[in-house]
Amino acid sequence: MHATFPYFRRPPRGQGGMTLLELIIACTILLILATAAMPVARFTVKRQKEAELHRALREIRDAIDRYKDTADKGRIRVEVGTEGYPPDLETLVTGVDVVSQGTTGVALGAGVGAGLGIGGAAGGVGAGTSTGFGATNPASTFNTAPASGTSTLPVSQHVRFLRQIPTDPMTGRAEWGLRAVQDDSDSTSWGGRDVFDVYSLSQGIGLNNTKYSDW
């Protein structure tokens, strides 16, 4: 009696799985492609953050300029010894009272008339009457003549120049370096008032090979 052995069929050509060599080659190709794409991805992210930094700086500087322009027009109460710039960035967010010129109020005037009594004298101003010999002049009355006019009164309005302090995309914080109008253009020490300009606190280098703090 002969022993029977299981019969194994060879898989048809072209239907087998990937060999170890083919798998290694495929993984190597994917690794090369991923390595080549990483610098492009980093460049794209960095460029996007730099665009956000430009936008944030422009927003803050525009708010500072509008505050200064309003102060120069005498519409903001300026502290003695300052140049009319905001004392800090928080003031741009919390807002200040801005005075504008509004036309309000109506003025009324009175006309006084006086008549003559028959054969008598002129009536007194204010009483609007006249007396005569034996009778009172009925035409003598106190006449009110309304006169209209306008007066200009100051009107105060609370104005905010920034909705919120933008976040520095390079540091991830809503913190900025400040410079006063009296400070040097490259100063990193703020004088404590008169915020003239802002800059990033990041020490990174941009795609244009300049420091973000110099933007």
Summary of the structure (lengths in Angstrom):
residues: 215
radius of gyration: 42.7
end to end distance: 94.3
largest distance: 171.0
contacts: 507
relative contact order: 0.15
helix: 29%
strand: 20%
